Amino acid sequence: MRKSVLLFINGRLGLDLMKYILDQPESEISGIILNSGEKRTPDYLSKIMEIQMALEVDIPVLVFENEIWGNEEFKAVLAQSNLAVVALFGHIIPREIISALSPSIVNLHPSYLPLGRGADPIPWAILDDEKQGVTIHVVEEFLDTGPIVLQTEIRSDFGMNSGEIYQLAMKALMDLFEEYYKLWPDGVIFHSQTGRHSYHSSSDLARVREELLRDSGAAENFFRITQALSFSDGRALHIKLRNGEIWEVSLSAKQVLEQED
C-alpha cells in the first residue's frame, strides 16, 4: 500500500520526519501544514523548501488557519492522504480533519502519556518528579487523550535539565516513528490510556516563572548555601534525594537586569 502522508509539523523533528518519509519506498508527502508564524522560527519555511529542492520534490505547503478544512487546496491535499502525522505542531487539530483521517492520524508527544498531557510536559515531569517518556497516539478531539500506539520511557536523572531531556525525547520520538511507520497500517495495535494522568496549559509554566520572580527567597537561600559550600579544592554541596541517591550540586548565575527600585 502506498503511503501518502499529510504532515502537521514544527521544529527539527518535523524536518527529520519529512526527510525520513521521502526516503522510504512507496511513500510520498501529500502536503505540509505549518503552524502560525508566531509559533515557528522565521526560517522554517525556507528549510522545508531547501529539502524539497535537494530531493527534487514539489509538496504543497500551507499555513494553518481557522477553518482550514474549507480551503480548496487543503481539501485536495486531504483527499490524497491516507495517513497524517502531527509533531510539535502547537495547534489543536479540528474535528473535521480528525474525522476524515481517524485512526490514521497520530501525534508524536514528548511525554509518557497519560502523564504530561498538554504543554511543556518535560519541565512538568521534572517539577512533579514523574518519569520522562515519549508516545505516539491517535489524535482525538480532546488533547492528548487518544489511544496509544507506541511509547517508551526515557532514562533521565537528577543532573539533567529540560533542554537535555528534550534532545533525548526528539531522538526517541524519531526512533518510535520509524517503528510505527513500518507497522502501519496492518500491524498497528491501539491501547487505551490508563492510570494517573496530568495536564498543563501553556500558561502554567509561565506562572511558575512569574511566581518565583515575585518571591525568590527560598531559591536565593538555596543558591547562597550552594555558593557557601563550594570551594576550589573540590568540596561542594551534596544533597540526598527521596530515592536515596546522593548528588553533588553546582550552580551558575548571571545578572540579566539592573537592581529594581
Buried (B, 14 or more C-beta within 10 A) or exposed (E): EEBBBBBBBBBBBBBBBBEBBBEEEEBBBBBBBBBEEEBBEEEBBEBBEEBBEEEEEEBBBBEBEEEBBEEEEBEEBBEEBBBBBBBBBBBEBBEEBBEBBBBBBBBBBBBBBBBBBBBBBBBBBBBEEBEBBBBBBBBBEEBBBBBBBBBBEBEBEEEBEBEEBBEBBBBBBBEBBEBBBEEBEEEBEEEEBEEEEBBBEEEBBEEBEEEEEEEEEEEEEBBEBBEEEBEEEEEEBEEEEEEEEEEEBEEEEEEEEEEEE
